[in-house]
Every structure is written in structure tokens, then in C-alpha cells.
Amino acid sequence: MPPERRTIGAINALSEDDFVAAFGDIAEHSPWVARTAAAMRPFADRAAMIAAFHKAVADAERAAQYALLRAHPDLAGKAALAGDLAFESLNEQAGAGLDRLTPEEFELFTRLNDDYRRRHGIPFILAVKGATKHQILDAFAARMPNDTATEFATALEQVGRIIRFRLEDRVSE
């Protein structure tokens, strides 16, 4: 079931605990991002709220950023098969066709996820909303050879895109 869509006025009126309950899942399994963003209220508008979430991630200690990245599920991975994805992750991956992979495609995604994680120490993160499985495979190919520092920065940028997409879905203009 999709989360409730809210206005900025209603969001600004939430207690910190209610804010975290409503938005703690925006950053994958990392409610600390929402708790940090909540302290930056009141938000003038949705863009300010998105900026607060981005700032929470950008200003976090490196260890917290790594934990946030490592909390992301593999694309078309075991969590997807087991039905253990968050509502948005499930919809985002389904929208990219990752819920309809052939056995061969699933095997390819599994291998690429494993190779990427071994090389860079984090899961491959891509904001897949609006992407196709072919675009995702192209992104794997383009990013795999990068150095780990570049991929860390790219993964954080992708998390920022995911946060923006999710907040745009949940917060009225």
C-alpha cells in the first residue's frame, strides 16, 4: 500500500517521532536520515524538504554514509525474490522490469551485483525509476571499472536521486 501523500504544512506540524514514522523509510533502512532532516524544519516547500534529506546524508560521518549505502538491496536480488523490499523499492524495481527477468537475466544480475560488491564494497545503487533493465545493465558496465572512491560518490548521488523521487511521490507541492 502506498504511503500517505502529505502537504508541507502537515509535515511541518508533525512531532519528530511522527515525522520519522512517516519518512524514516525514505532512505533505505536508515531512519537517522529522516530524524536529521526533521531537525531542519520548518520546510518552506517540498524542494526544501528534499534539500534537508540530501544535507542529512551529505553531512553524515563517512561510517554512517557507508551504512546507508550497504542498507540498499541488490537490484533483482534475493530480497526482491523473497518479497522483502520496501514498497518503493518493489515498485521501482518492477517499473524497470526487474520482477520479470528470465532465469538467465536473473543469473546475470546476480553475478553483476556480486562482482560489483566485491570490487567496491557496497551494493550497486542506481535510481531505477524510469529506467529499463537494459539501461541498468549498461550502467553496471559503465560503472564497474571505476575506482571505489568514484563509486562511493556516485552511489551517494544515486541515493540522493532515490530520496528525491520518493519524496516527490509522498509530498504535495
Disulfide bonds with the S-S distance in Angstrom:
none
